[in-house]
Amino acid sequence: MTSSQTASPGGAAAATTVFVPGDAGSLSLGAEAVCGAIAAQASSRGLEVRLVRNGSRGAYWLEPLVEVVSAQGRIAYGPVSAADVPGLFDAGWLAGGAHALRVGDVDSVPWFASQQRLTFQRVGRVDPLSVADYVAHGGYQGLRRALAMSPQAVVEAVTRSGLRGRGGAAFPTGIKWKTVLDQQADRKYVTCNADEGDSGTFSDRMLMEGDPFSLIEGMTIAAIATGASRGYIYLRAEYPHAHRILTRAIAGAYEARYLGADVMGSGKRFDLEVRLGAGAYICGEETSMLESLEGRRGEVRVRPPLPAVKGLFGCPTVVNNVITLSTVPAILRHGADFYAGYGTGKSRGTLPIQLAGNIKRGGLVERAFGLTLRELLYEYGGGSASGRPIRAVQIGGPLGAYVPASQFDTLVDYEALAGIGAMLGHGGIVAFDDTVDMVRMARYAMEFCAIESCGKCTPCRIGSTRGVEIVDRILKGEDPQRQVVRLEELCEVMVQGSLCGLGGMAPFPVQSALKHFREDFLARVSR
Amino acid sequence: MLSSAQSETVGRILTEFKDRPGPLLEVLHAIQEALGHVPAEAVALVAGELNLSRAEVHGVITFYHHFRSSPPGKHVVQVCRAESCQALGGEALAEHARARLGVDFHQRTPDGKFSLDPVYCLGNCACSPAVMVDGKLHGRVTPERFDALLAEADTEGSP
């Protein structure tokens, strides 16, 4: 099963392979029409092309980025619109011909060449729905190794690699797995948290749409390592395209016997299915996600017990994010030391960073930990899209702090960001130029918390609504000095008193706005 | 009252899913997929078959933004309101959407053609602002492009 199709059958010459991204992001920029135009042009010119719908390479300012496999190598053109296609054929692009949109060999473009893609090594390169393509690009070597090792040794390798939860909490993955492995239980589960709800993040989506088998393999390794026999991918309902691709990929993995009763002939069973969320941000919190998987309101559970001890349906459960699980195959394949060799301090390995918002070259950059914000924003991101100075960035989603330009030399790793009161979260960075009104952003943080609060604890449920009201008073210029003090007190109560990270962290953007952009709040008097 | 065809659909869905672990969300998704929304009259059927109270089923339907208790417009338009889209004019686009459709968020146009819903991130943050129409994602949406998307949906007819 693949996602390729051949146009103009019957031509004498061998078909030229043309990659046209089929991920939701590229489709949102017209990739489907481009694909149709290529097929039509090829047909009318009597040329044979084999169209492969790959994932995105992550350079969204170049999407749709079409790659032609020519004698010169894999030559990219972008951003291509359907209207450009006849001209590209006229320019002889199937042979890598010159054209204003010619980007060249993607691997030699500095933006790509300087990246260190381990988790995303295949995304954009392979046919996401082809098991054969996956295996040809190193897929299932990690699982093969894991099956030859003891469960303890697999867990030990993941621990030694230094891999930490990429969903945001950054908990050491191997330690979590060991807790599940150590439980005596008839049934255990592996669940994947694919409820990627943070604004500014899209790496889970890109991975699931561009290389779904790496997630499937990672979950299978987690199951082998912990003694689980069943897995669920909890996918947000806002990702219908990823749902289609995952469903087809899982069917393909079953067909090729990488899933099911006898995983790779090992005699071990692992069954996997996708379950859809229903538009609730809180379900990205792991205990809330488990409630939702069980068919209930996504209200958070009080911990302990940890999900690793008593999780889904009361059984020991691994809960990991998409990126965490999709990184595991590379760790098993290349070894713990290989992965731990990347990174800095306690932040080992690589991180797929997502550049979003008001940024010229938005997209996905996977690099070892250790880059500064400035390098990411200006060297990869090219500065703001509007051309104005970047005034603030929000890191780690709607619960993440706003970081001012004066702190752009901070390293992007877990500890360095914690040191300035920020957090890395899921690795999304949203840039704002100098037209941003930080009072509005503070209001939005409280409003979002009010909309998404599960309602179980008072500081979050009531505090967020009170927060919106206080900011509204500031916006109206009603004694902002006093309201700012009240807002700070409220934030403190929410941080200290909330049951989970939603109410406990929603004040972070507000507090950081108050700290670094206080002038926006106090200036309301004179406005 | 549910029509007999609707009751039959709900019954078929319940038969298909009721023995799976934790089936309620799957059942509700399937009902909404088939009927466009989860009618209030379906709640008792679902509760009875899954051995839950009606309050539990109602509680789940109202907890999740995705589930609808009333029929949507012929086309569902979701405009992202989250930070990344805000950084590139998302709020102005949201205003435009409201003005253009003449309804507020969570409402349906009087002619029944469009529902306007807010959404908090569509995962297209490198191509903000983002809009989804009938489950199809669109990036870098300007007010002009928004109008064109509505016109396209309208001429295409039912999704």
Boltz contact constraints between the chains, C-beta under 6 A:
constraints:
  - contact:
      token1: [A, 24]
      token2: [B, 137]
      max_distance: 6.0
  - contact:
      token1: [A, 25]
      token2: [B, 124]
      max_distance: 6.0
  - contact:
      token1: [A, 25]
      token2: [B, 127]
      max_distance: 6.0
  - contact:
      token1: [A, 28]
      token2: [B, 124]
      max_distance: 6.0
  - contact:
      token1: [A, 28]
      token2: [B, 127]
      max_distance: 6.0
  - contact:
      token1: [A, 28]
      token2: [B, 137]
      max_distance: 6.0
  - contact:
      token1: [A, 28]
      token2: [B, 138]
      max_distance: 6.0
  - contact:
      token1: [A, 28]
      token2: [B, 139]
      max_distance: 6.0
  - contact:
      token1: [A, 29]
      token2: [B, 139]
      max_distance: 6.0
  - contact:
      token1: [A, 60]
      token2: [B, 126]
      max_distance: 6.0
  - contact:
      token1: [A, 60]
      token2: [B, 127]
      max_distance: 6.0
  - contact:
      token1: [A, 197]
      token2: [B, 121]
      max_distance: 6.0
  - contact:
      token1: [A, 199]
      token2: [B, 82]
      max_distance: 6.0
  - contact:
      token1: [A, 199]
      token2: [B, 83]
      max_distance: 6.0
  - contact:
      token1: [A, 199]
      token2: [B, 84]
      max_distance: 6.0
  - contact:
      token1: [A, 199]
      token2: [B, 121]
      max_distance: 6.0
  - contact:
      token1: [A, 200]
      token2: [B, 84]
      max_distance: 6.0
  - contact:
      token1: [A, 200]
      token2: [B, 125]
      max_distance: 6.0
  - contact:
      token1: [A, 202]
      token2: [B, 123]
      max_distance: 6.0
  - contact:
      token1: [A, 202]
      token2: [B, 125]
      max_distance: 6.0
  - contact:
      token1: [A, 205]
      token2: [B, 123]
      max_distance: 6.0
  - contact:
      token1: [A, 237]
      token2: [B, 66]
      max_distance: 6.0
  - contact:
      token1: [A, 238]
      token2: [B, 122]
      max_distance: 6.0
  - contact:
      token1: [A, 240]
      token2: [B, 135]
      max_distance: 6.0
  - contact:
      token1: [A, 276]
      token2: [B, 29]
      max_distance: 6.0
  - contact:
      token1: [A, 278]
      token2: [B, 64]
      max_distance: 6.0
  - contact:
      token1: [A, 278]
      token2: [B, 66]
      max_distance: 6.0
  - contact:
      token1: [A, 278]
      token2: [B, 67]
      max_distance: 6.0
  - contact:
      token1: [A, 279]
      token2: [B, 64]
      max_distance: 6.0
  - contact:
      token1: [A, 279]
      token2: [B, 65]
      max_distance: 6.0
  - contact:
      token1: [A, 279]
      token2: [B, 66]
      max_distance: 6.0
  - contact:
      token1: [A, 280]
      token2: [B, 64]
      max_distance: 6.0
  - contact:
      token1: [A, 293]
      token2: [B, 22]
      max_distance: 6.0
  - contact:
      token1: [A, 294]
      token2: [B, 22]
      max_distance: 6.0
  - contact:
      token1: [A, 295]
      token2: [B, 22]
      max_distance: 6.0
  - contact:
      token1: [A, 295]
      token2: [B, 23]
      max_distance: 6.0
  - contact:
      token1: [A, 295]
      token2: [B, 24]
      max_distance: 6.0
  - contact:
      token1: [A, 295]
      token2: [B, 25]
      max_distance: 6.0
  - contact:
      token1: [A, 297]
      token2: [B, 59]
      max_distance: 6.0
  - contact:
      token1: [A, 297]
      token2: [B, 60]
      max_distance: 6.0
  - contact:
      token1: [A, 297]
      token2: [B, 63]
      max_distance: 6.0
  - contact:
      token1: [A, 356]
      token2: [B, 84]
      max_distance: 6.0
  - contact:
      token1: [A, 356]
      token2: [B, 125]
      max_distance: 6.0
  - contact:
      token1: [A, 356]
      token2: [B, 126]
      max_distance: 6.0
  - contact:
      token1: [A, 357]
      token2: [B, 84]
      max_distance: 6.0
  - contact:
      token1: [A, 357]
      token2: [B, 87]
      max_distance: 6.0
  - contact:
      token1: [A, 358]
      token2: [B, 87]
      max_distance: 6.0
  - contact:
      token1: [A, 358]
      token2: [B, 88]
      max_distance: 6.0
  - contact:
      token1: [A, 362]
      token2: [B, 126]
      max_distance: 6.0
  - contact:
      token1: [A, 363]
      token2: [B, 126]
      max_distance: 6.0
  - contact:
      token1: [A, 394]
      token2: [B, 83]
      max_distance: 6.0
  - contact:
      token1: [A, 430]
      token2: [B, 83]
      max_distance: 6.0
  - contact:
      token1: [A, 430]
      token2: [B, 84]
      max_distance: 6.0
  - contact:
      token1: [A, 430]
      token2: [B, 87]
      max_distance: 6.0
  - contact:
      token1: [A, 432]
      token2: [B, 87]
      max_distance: 6.0
